Amino acid sequence: MLLPVLRPRLVSFITISMSRAKRNHRPPGLKGKQIGLWYAAQSKIRGKDHLNCQSDFADMALIGLNLQKIHLVIQEYMKPDSEPTKSTNVHVPSTCDLSTLSPPKQAPEEDEAEELFGEIQSCFDVSVGPCSDPDQMTITKESLSRNPHVDHELCLSLQKCMNSTAYVNISESRCKLPAYQFKEDIISTIRENQVVIISGETGCGKTTQVPQFILEDQVLSGNGSITRIVVTQPRRISAVSVAERVAAERGQSIGSSVGYQIRLERRYPERPHGSILFCTTGIVLQWFHSDPLLKNVSHIIVDEVHEREFLCDFLLCMLKRIAPLRPDLRIVLMSATINADRFAEYFDKCPKFEIPGRTFPVKTYYLEDVLKETKFWLPNNAITALSRDQSRTLKQRLLKSNLSKREARILSYGKSSEFNRWLNSLTGLSSNAIEILRSVGEDTYPETDLIAHSVEHILQNTQSGAILVFVPGLGDIKDVIRSLRELNPRRYDVRYGTVKVYPLHSRLSTSRDRSLFEPPPQGQRKVVIATNIAETSITIEDVVYVIDCGRIKVTDYDPRQNTSTLTAILVSKANAAQRSGRAGRVQPGICYHLFPSYVYNNVMSEFLQPEMLRIRLEDVILRIKLLGLGRVKSFLIDCLDSPSEDAISQTLTFLRQIQALKLVQPQTSDFNSSQQSVKYREKCHKANRISLREFTNAVKKDVNASGVDSMDSGNIKLESTDEDDELTPLGVHLANFPLDPQCAKLLIFGALFGCLEPMLAVASCLTFRDPFEVPLDKQEEADRRRMELSQNSSSDHWVYATVVHDYRALTSNFERRQFCQKYFLNERTIQDIIRLMSDYAQLLYERKYISTPRPNDSNANCNQWNINLFRAIMCAALYPNIVKVEPRFTKEGKPKLPVIMACPSEGRANIHPASVNSKIHPKEPIWMVYFTKTKLELGSWPSIFDSTVVSLRPLLFFSGNIEISKSDISHFTIDQWIKFSGELKVVNLLKDLRKCMDGLLEQKFKNPSVANWDGTSKEGQLLQTIVDLLTSEPPPAVQVQNSVTCKNAPYKRT
């Protein structure tokens, strides 16, 4: 009986639900998690509808395409009986070594630059080209062989030096170091063991003294001619400063028996034997290509191994593999006392030698103590802001851990209740201090004002002693200095103040200022604001007070989103111990930790995660492949800490996408095919690289010569029978170029298509640093100037090319300084970039890509100002770094901020405000390529720092797999997400043209030669046809906010 009554209500309910669904309103009756699931499902449906929408298929215009000509060129080029491609060969030296370069005439000081680029790039410090100065001897040129005459001469020279007054005076200060007290024990331990771990507290003297102990012992023992000591440092500034210090202790100038080598700067020892060379880790890794067993090195000292920098971990893995084959090689690992046992176990429980420190007692204060002592006070609105930041940080951390809301709520409540119990146990604190502690919690960065007040408190209550302040990054250094000068302008005045403030960062010139390391004049105090570079790499002797903010900037790579994140995170207990150890080197010291003791005891980890687990692995994998070290995963398992499979798989996929690797079928990966691959690689780069076969022969030869059991060579793991990927011809050359693989592609395609100088400028800026240096109060004006330099190109990369060209075109120093001031450029950085361009050009010349080593050679720049070709080359090099810019409009038709979408697995992104494309408003969907995409903080969309708008044809021509739609043969998809429409015969024709270009590239990679643009040659016709194809397409029409529509027409400079 109730059915007739309920039926109208049921129909009404269904009707309402359907109407709500059509209006995207959720059905009634859903609760809690069901509501979220419904909206998620609707979002997926809308996304699929959007992807299936026909408007998503960009139309491939046929404007400027001569299909008949393209067809004829393809037919002519692919004739099987065709003659080899004509080319202009150039004479180059028979050997070229990437570890060598002509030294600069005058090494400029390091200068301040954009930190976000600097932090990401700083770990890739490798040598940058072949040596153009035959008289400049390098560490890998001369082999180690005994020469009695040299042994005698070196011994007499050292004895004379040790008897000099200068040496004796310096020795008195050396004798006070703890390491000197154990000199004989250290020497005997190194003599008797192949691998030795030397651990010691900061300031014990291990970095400066151990290399000298070894050198003096070997030379005085008559082994000078077979002694060549190499010391690796994780940072450029460390390699230089330590080398200068050791040379001074020996009473010599740098370049005598002690030298250094870093990127763009080197001072080699004047004698190849009986010498010490300090260098960055990347330099040594380059040597393995031409000297796989490091036969030209007698002792290698790897310093600061506890930092777990990824190149250092890679080097340790290589040293472990070659150690059985080089029983004469002595390997010394130097570490802080923390975690030294881990390295000893890694090298088969090798002996450890511990050196005690000489530091005075250090009293430690935590945040609750600092607030009580300094009586620091914050207004209520500032406390509220701190609390809001803490809540946001906790929420982002919990979301990242993929917890449910209930689990997150329970965990958050448990942490807060435990923290509150600790907070209630504190006594003697004001209510304001309690609220500050409650707001700061576990993750919030302390107020800059608190750091400034802590410095001021120390200066007011003490009479002497330097103050060292640790902050995360360059921006924080500037903020603290500004806060100090606002707090007390007279005290911190640059010219007349009683306190000298030094900003210390690897990219600042003050890091080379000798007064930084010396006591200040009478009546003046010294305050150093530094990043973690001052933890171990640099020692300032007169520091008595340390202020530790408790944060450190690290780069973290998320393989799922293919995004790097540069954020300030909580330091580890090991970092905190290193920082507090910097106080009390000359007297009892004090360390102020600006985090609660609760955080130290309950939250802080023992050690930071090794860098190998936090970064992308392109450089590592290319090195593994080039050296023929077997499967990537098998090699990386042997490292101290192996990266995740996700990170390895993502990097392998990326290297396949840029065509550096190709996946081979298991049945073809037999020994014979591996031999063929080795022969091919040997032919491709026999002049300058060691192949797998040569590496294997070197191993066998050394095994037989040294009498080592052949079974020991199994540790080398040179298996190639289970390879899944092999280097393509392009991959071989990318692995040989000492820079990021995408930037190496810029150089290769720039040389091939006659656009050399712009690509040299772009690659140098991307691998070195951004040349712009903008004051905080001049951002808007700097943005206008940068837009002016872009010349309506919608390209940050074109800005780099313009900057370098216009700077070099000026003749007087005054004009160049004016130019730099007008456009907010750092002149020293531009000069370094120009030097790097010359080095890269020399590298291309050695590889026969160009006919002269001049970056501005007219033949290599015949298409220099063809901006459409410039965009196409950027696309070829940076693919698959692609984003889609989708326009949005208001109801009135006015443009809104567009949506920036990366590939589906990576999601949305932002254009960084400093980019010339940050205010771009396209009329229809357009595409951009980029190099740097970094997530600046958890929970935010990643920011793209540099981008270039590209057309559809370069995407089609240089991209990956193209699939035809099953429902419509005129619809195509590139790599499963880039959609376009066009005629099938045109697409097939362009694919055939791409095959021709691949054939040309393979020919160039096998037999490098200068591009032949002669219109009568097949190569010249092919190149010109490709250029016509890429440049005849009209560029996307875009509009910049508060500007007119930009057509991006090619710009011809005079």
TADATA-V406384 format. One record per run of one state. SS is the DSSP state (alpha for helix, beta for strand, coil for the rest). FROM is the first residue (numbers start at 0). LEN is the number of residues. If there is no record, write none. Layout:
BEGIN
ss-><SS	SS>
from-><FROM	FROM>
len-><LEN	LEN>
END
This chain:
BEGIN
ss-><coil	alpha	coil	alpha	coil	alpha	coil	beta	coil	alpha	coil	beta	coil	alpha	coil	alpha	coil	alpha	coil	alpha	coil	alpha	coil	beta	coil	alpha	coil	alpha	coil	beta	coil	alpha	coil	beta	coil	beta	coil	beta	alpha	coil	beta	coil	alpha	coil	alpha	coil	beta	coil	alpha	coil	beta	coil	beta	coil	alpha	coil	alpha	coil	alpha	coil	alpha	coil	alpha	coil	beta	coil	alpha	coil	beta	coil	alpha	coil	alpha	coil	beta	coil	alpha	coil	beta	coil	beta	coil	beta	coil	alpha	coil	beta	coil	alpha	coil	alpha	coil	alpha	coil	alpha	coil	alpha	coil	beta	coil	alpha	coil	alpha	coil	alpha	coil	alpha	coil	beta	coil	alpha	coil	alpha	coil	alpha	coil	beta	coil	alpha	coil	beta	alpha	coil	alpha	coil	beta	coil	alpha	coil	alpha	coil	alpha	coil	beta	coil	beta	coil	beta	coil	beta	coil	beta	coil	beta	coil	beta	coil	beta	coil	alpha	coil	beta	coil	beta	coil	beta	coil	alpha	coil	beta	coil	alpha	coil	beta	coil	beta	coil>
from-><0	2	22	32	52	53	56	57	59	66	77	87	88	114	121	147	162	164	174	177	181	182	192	194	200	205	220	223	226	227	233	235	249	257	262	264	267	274	280	287	298	302	304	307	309	325	329	335	339	346	350	355	361	365	366	374	379	400	404	424	430	440	447	461	465	470	473	487	498	504	508	512	513	517	524	530	532	536	542	548	550	558	562	570	572	581	588	593	596	602	610	613	617	626	631	637	644	657	660	663	665	668	670	685	691	706	709	716	724	727	728	736	740	752	755	767	771	772	775	790	794	795	809	812	823	824	825	826	846	858	861	866	878	881	889	894	901	907	911	919	922	925	930	932	935	941	944	946	950	951	958	961	964	970	974	977	981	983	1006	1009	1010	1017	1031	1037	1040	1044	1046>
len-><2	20	10	20	1	3	1	2	7	11	10	1	26	7	26	15	2	10	3	4	1	10	2	6	5	15	3	3	1	6	2	14	8	5	2	3	7	6	7	11	4	2	3	2	16	4	6	4	7	4	5	6	4	1	8	5	21	4	20	6	10	7	14	4	5	3	14	11	6	4	4	1	4	7	6	2	4	6	6	2	8	4	8	2	9	7	5	3	6	8	3	4	9	5	6	7	13	3	3	2	3	2	15	6	15	3	7	8	3	1	8	4	12	3	12	4	1	3	15	4	1	14	3	11	1	1	1	20	12	3	5	12	3	8	5	7	6	4	8	3	3	5	2	3	6	3	2	4	1	7	3	3	6	4	3	4	2	23	3	1	7	14	6	3	4	2	8>
END
